[in-house]
Amino acid sequence: MLIQLDMAQTVALAAVFLVIGKLIKNRVPVLSRYFIPSPIIGGLVFALIALYGHQTQSFSVELYDNMRAFLLMAFFTTIGFSASFEMLKKGGVGVALFLVAAVLLLTLQNIIGAGLAYVMGASPLLGLAAGSISLTGGHGTSAAFGPLLESYGVTGALPAAIAAATWGLVAGCVIGGPVGSRLMRKHGLKGPRQRAAVSVPTPTTGGAATQENTTPQKEPLFDLSMYSVLLLAVCMGLGSMLIEWLQTKGVTLPAYLGSMLIAVVVRNIIDWRGFRFPQAQLDAIGSVSLGFFLVMALMSMKLWELADVAGPLLVILVVQTAVMFLFATYVTFRIMGKDYDAAVMAAGHCGFGMGATPNAMANMQSFTEVNGPSPKAFFVIPLVGSLFIDFVNAIIITAFVGVLS
């Protein structure tokens, strides 16, 4: 039986599983302790239900899939609003350093994938399907390079890469929280909320609002809410126009990057003119957008594809997950400065290096909800993910394919 859901029904179902994910997280201490994002939990529960339907051939669910791009654009627009010119100046070095860490990781992923495949008697090109193609690259890069690997005689390279990307999507979110919490404990780090709790004696005046640069509570809620929606809508529209214009000039960028950059400009104009800024309301919109995007992405996963990952590919993916954990802990954290922001970015790199930029955002959001904000991390990782990593990854993958074919 095929169950087809329209837009409203898909949103309603996603809302239900967001709540289910939150309830499960609240009742399973280990999930809260390691900051596993609630949308990931809820989405996986639905994916398991869909897996049961597929395995028993009793039902299948077809979700409305056209909302995810809009939700992702809304989320990254709110990220753009959090960046001031001062943060842009500070983020320049951070962007370069994180790009170095990301390039080191994706190169290592390809070496591990190809090397383990060769040792186990499989084609090294099959190992690339479980390297940066599917992990740092995600489903999009897998869809692009899978057919290329098959053209070199690697049978089943495309479904293998898609399945590996699915593995990475889940694994990256699972290990991100543990990496960040382990670094916090090991190095005695404190987030803004812990520092505020120590420095401010009375909780009622604790500087959470000051730390997050939120608008004073005396501002009327309706005005601030409408203000935030208007800003978001205008920036998304202008950003979309910017991306379309750049395409006419031969420059192709992710759709969400345009609105993010427009939001950066608008935020700094507002600050320059001295107007109030609805940061708290935009943060709430960003949180909702990311939550719905992730739960819908996980709900759309076909877990039965993982059943096709057997033998060498499964071994490679297990090793890659362990390497990602160690790399984020001992390389990313050190490169990024061994402070609280570095711990947040290490947690984010697990999602970034095993899945995609939204996974990194989910890891960091879940982590910072408890420990306090990290504007630097939320600015650096999206910029690297949107501007640089796909381009660099494609060059490195092409080089590996050329050497190994």
Buried (B, 14 or more C-beta within 10 A) or exposed (E): EEEEBEEEEBBEBBBEBBEBBBEBBEEEEEBBEBBBBBBBBBBBBBBEBBBEBBEEEEEEBEBBEEBBEBBBBBBBBBBBBBBBEEBBEBBEEBBEBBBBBBBBBBBBBBBBBBBBBBEBEBBBBBBBBBBBBBBBBBBEBBBBBBEBBBEEEBEBBBBBBBBBBBBBBBBBBBBBBBBBBBBBEEEEBBBBBBBBBEEBEEEEEBBBBEBBBBBEEEBEEEEBBEBBBEBBEBBBEBBBEBBEEBEEEEEEBBBBBBBBBBBBBBBBEBEEEEEEBBBBBBBBBBBBBBBBBBBBBBBBBBBEBBEEBEEBBBBBBBBBBEBBBEBBBEBBBEBBBBBBBBBBBBBBBBBBBBBBBBBBBBBBBBBBBBBBBBBBBBBBBBBBBBBBBBEBBBEBBEEBBEEBB
